[in-house]
């Protein structure tokens, strides 16, 4: 029996443990939007009474003076939408607002350093690095909830939360290398659906508990399941074989196959496992470097747009809780639909088409190009529908894109590439998130950022569609030579039914 044909209950338990890290990433992502949300505020004079206020609410004018105005030191925050945020707790408004702007891209900036976790995972193994990252993330998460709210300390802890990002990507690679080929695309494309579930649940945490630290700590409870990870997780046999550890790889295969009735496997020995010989270095492969470059541009573009829209808690509708919940819920079906789409018309074609749908629907959202436009009731409904459609379409495309980062490159560079793609994406996310936050809070829309969003996506999709090969039935390459053999297929078939292709996929 081939290694890529093995599947049993142990594998599903591994999926479950790794899905915790993906779920928590979704919670963390959405929590950040609420954590740094700035409600409306009003300047108060030192005696706590409302005085004559300048339009920017950053100065007050004493009652007995019509000329002198003084910088505000106390504010009354609107608690009708959200009772407590990190911004309201430390009063990061007016002359302190620049400190707030640093917080917005912080999670994404820390994600850039996740590339080093990928390098370590390729060197030391998937399992130990996942355990280190998930354990570290749990400790940091709890510390953020129990330690006093101090700006510098918060900055430090949020920065080193890159371990949470690393655990999700390392988990993706481990799942990819353990999953049988005929199920692999389904598992990978649906991998981030758990992220969306975490996003959808976060508004409940926030609204249920008045103080942000309470909701933060409650949200940490699923992470205690990581305690089972050392007992359940297995190392990737592909990684073990690539590092000349055939005996350990065979032990993993025996565990995965322990309930199988396949006599062919039971009659095999360690000697039947082929040794991987790497004859060419990754950095010497022009074709793989070109693919990597295009995927990095694509990752940067998608993260830029996604984070830019996600940072606006009123992107679809004005209720920040319902908006955040909808943004999570609409992403959940993106995985199954992306999988069916990749079977029906091919993975590359699917990415290009769904991205185009997302770009067009986003560009015609009423009010997006004119933030001062007063929308009618019909305009508001159109805005909500098109906003949801654009976000959903881009998420479908991104879920399919995830397969390319792990399926086109050799085993000893797979985690590096996946984390490099994530790190590059976070550069775009930091810029896009800042732009989205700035324009949603200051100008009520994304008029300045829209043009850049569109140009980036168009360029990346042209390059992606022309050069990147389809990977619907591709075996995971172990070496650079095997990765180079994955060629661009220019033939796209739209005539077969989805049902026929699903049957063919599972033959």
C-alpha angles and dihedrals in degrees: 000000000000117000091240092059097061121107133154144145093287089063092055090051088053089051089052095051093046091046088064089067091049092048092050091049088057091048092047092049094051094040089058090058091056095036093062097033114131115213122198113285139192129209118243127200118239092266090059096248124122111254134178104310128204115230094259093053092226099108137046132207117216116240094244095047128070096180113037119076127185134203112266118246099174130050139185110222124207106246097181093099103029129005102208138010135166087254095055093043094056094029095234095180138111109005090006095052094099087068088057092052090055090058095056099068094029096099090049095046090053088050089063089070091056086091088079090056088055092052091050091048091055089049103040104025140267099263100052093045092049090052092049094047097045093045093048092047091053092052093047092047092054093045090054089056100046105034121086116270103260119159099223093044091049091051091052095047093046090050096053090048084092084102088074090054090047094052091055094051095042087048090053091054093046091050090048093053094045099045120092114251096246091055098035101092091047092052096044097045090050093042094097094048087089087056088058091049088055090051092050093051096048097080088060091055091049098045096041095057122050098209118060093223090059093054090044093055094044088053089057095066097092089058091072086074086074085080087078093051098089089055098044108033121090128199117251110266089210091057091046092050091047088055094049095253097130096153092058091044090053091051090054091049090051091053092049091047099040095112095040122114092205105130092190091066094042089056093052127097137198090272090065091065110095117234116235115232116193108206099166131047121235093234090058094057109096094187094052092046090052091050090048092050093051092047090050091053089048092049092050091050096049095046091047092056097037095049092042092058096036094058090066106084088193096050096123104014136001097248102091095203097048090042092054092045092049091048088056098041096050090055096057096077090046092087099054092041091048091052093050090046093052090052094046102046105006132268098267094047091047093054093050095046096046092046090051091051090050093048095048095046091047093049094055098047106131111249096015094108096036110041092182093058114119105223124215119228089265090049091052091051091048090048092054095046095047092044091054092045093051093048092045094049093050091049091051089053093046093050089056091045090060090072093061094057092058103029104050101056137066123267097251091055101033097099092042091055094045092050092041088055090049092047092050090047091054090056088059090042092054091053095039093045092051091048092047093047093047096049096042092051100038107028104017096238148039101260094134096044098043096081093051091047091056097044093050093050094046094051094046093048093050091053093041095050094047101045115018114091123228116255105193095127102015121137115225108265116233097193139032089252092056091047091052090055091067098098134193111265111206094185114100121181121202098167103079117085120247089241092056091049093049089052090049091047092058099041 
